[in-house]
């Protein structure tokens, strides 16, 4: 596993922000949007505006944030 000095600072910050984002919510849904057409994604965002927070990030960073939240 690479040390923190080998990891870009923005990735470390993104993981911290994701941890806070997840921890601050009662319900979190995770969706793979890799093959979702952009027009469809924009429609989903439009329909959910004001009802849900949407955060798009790299899956590995999300996985690290979730793992960090599980640790005591």
Backbone torsions as a table, in degrees:
resi	resn	phi	psi	omega
1	UNK	NA	135.4	-178.8
2	UNK	-69.5	148.1	177.3
3	UNK	-77.1	165.9	-178.7
4	UNK	-60.4	-27.4	-179.1
5	UNK	-71.2	-19.8	179.0
6	UNK	-87.7	-9.0	-174.6
7	UNK	-101.1	137.2	178.9
8	UNK	-60.1	140.0	-177.7
9	UNK	-58.3	-38.0	-178.6
10	UNK	-63.3	-31.8	179.1
11	UNK	-70.0	-40.8	177.5
12	UNK	-62.4	-44.0	178.7
13	UNK	-65.3	-40.1	179.3
14	UNK	-61.8	-42.4	178.4
15	UNK	-62.5	-43.5	178.5
16	UNK	-62.0	-43.2	178.9
17	UNK	-64.9	-39.8	178.2
18	UNK	-64.6	-40.8	177.5
19	UNK	-57.3	-47.8	-179.8
20	UNK	-65.6	-42.8	179.4
21	UNK	-57.0	-47.6	-178.8
22	UNK	-68.7	-45.5	-176.1
23	UNK	-64.8	-28.9	-177.7
24	UNK	-80.9	-3.4	-175.2
25	UNK	-117.5	148.1	177.3
26	UNK	-76.3	-37.9	-176.5
27	UNK	-129.2	134.7	177.3
28	UNK	-131.8	129.8	174.9
29	UNK	-109.9	140.9	179.5
30	UNK	-120.3	126.9	-175.5
31	UNK	-131.3	136.4	174.6
32	UNK	-85.7	116.5	-177.9
33	UNK	-108.9	16.4	-175.0
34	UNK	-54.3	-44.2	-176.8
35	UNK	-105.0	13.4	179.5
36	UNK	-78.8	125.3	177.9
37	UNK	-61.8	143.4	-175.4
38	UNK	-60.8	-34.5	179.0
39	UNK	-62.7	-41.1	179.0
40	UNK	-67.0	-40.5	177.3
41	UNK	-61.6	-43.0	179.0
42	UNK	-62.7	-37.6	177.3
43	UNK	-64.9	-42.5	178.6
44	UNK	-62.3	-46.1	179.6
45	UNK	-60.4	-41.4	-179.7
46	UNK	-63.0	-44.8	-178.8
47	UNK	-68.3	-30.2	-177.5
48	UNK	-92.5	-5.1	-178.9
49	UNK	-55.8	125.6	-179.7
50	UNK	84.3	-9.6	-178.7
51	UNK	-109.4	-28.7	-176.5
52	UNK	-149.1	152.2	175.1
53	UNK	-95.0	131.8	179.5
54	UNK	-114.0	132.7	179.6
55	UNK	-132.7	125.0	179.7
56	UNK	-111.3	129.6	-177.9
57	UNK	-153.8	173.6	177.4
58	UNK	-72.5	140.9	-175.5
59	UNK	-62.2	-37.0	-178.8
60	UNK	-66.3	-36.2	178.6
61	UNK	-69.1	-37.9	176.7
62	UNK	-64.3	-43.0	179.0
63	UNK	-60.5	-44.4	178.6
64	UNK	-62.6	-41.2	179.1
65	UNK	-62.5	-44.1	179.7
66	UNK	-64.7	-43.4	178.1
67	UNK	-61.6	-40.4	178.9
68	UNK	-64.0	-36.0	179.3
69	UNK	-68.9	-28.3	179.5
70	UNK	-73.9	-24.5	-176.9
71	UNK	-75.1	142.6	178.8
72	UNK	-69.0	NA	NA
